[in-house]
């Protein structure tokens, strides 16, 4: 299908959620007033519109906001700057030449040539089909995000007797939300020996309401033909296999799934962007530029974050770098720089490459650990020389960690060929 019109914009941002808005504002403030935000929903704000709980904005605004309040700050800022946006507009293709193809009910299919593109599509919930859960597929099985939308946006209660599988942050928050709406949450089962959510959410959403968290447990059977009638939960061994004889049956009418989030990278993949097998998001350098020149990525489409404040910080950097690219001041992909290697308990780092010559004075490198660790050191090596060695009392996969690199340290290292981030016992 051919696009009926072609237009041009300096920076095109795909996604009008917290990442997209922060990137657009930063690009504008970096000197590119010709910024266009494309959003498939009927309003800006993204997933924050259904996150009515508080806890947002502590890092960004030094106050506690709800999701809609946090989003409104950025929506109002974008409006005050006169940043153009289009709602109900689905991006169906992004080419290597930075041609963005959209479709909407109002304008049909359109083609937009961008000086730089910022990918900010967010993430989606891992589907139940990926779990291979035994049993029937009756009504009453919801992803936690779908249930959240039903309760907070549609005003519908998914069920009254609830079991939650997976301890991601959305699942923990929905355990509290369902309880406040009068439902009974029997338990939250987590197949791993640690929770996938923030510690504060475990305390505020489960402990404060007496909801048990069953670690190293999973659902082994779902009963019910038309509607969920019960689920059976069993303990698992170190290989995550159910242990016979540990099964417990929980009568319920709702099974809620909070089993992980996946970056929404279909557009990135079709564009030829290199993706990380660990994060499933783009591989980026210190400017958050992907393997395609002029295409940048930020927020949950890059890697799943735990705090929206970090999404905003990262997206602002991507927007600023996109503006620099248009202005001719950003590096090309051929000059990606020194690889950042994650090892010994560190699952991945963002960014994956750093060019000391072109980086700012300081660079935040974010990462997640592979397991629960206590009293370990986060160490950074330049080649074989250790330059950072910081003790952390507790680290868990559900909480993002970070280290700060100094440009002066990297430039002082002769023949720098590798930056390594790892965990050490002493």
Order of alpha helices (4+ residues) and beta strands (2+ residues): beta-alpha-beta-alpha-beta-beta-beta-beta-beta-beta-alpha-beta-alpha-beta-beta-beta-beta-beta-beta-beta-alpha-beta-alpha-beta-beta-beta-beta-beta-beta-beta-alpha-beta
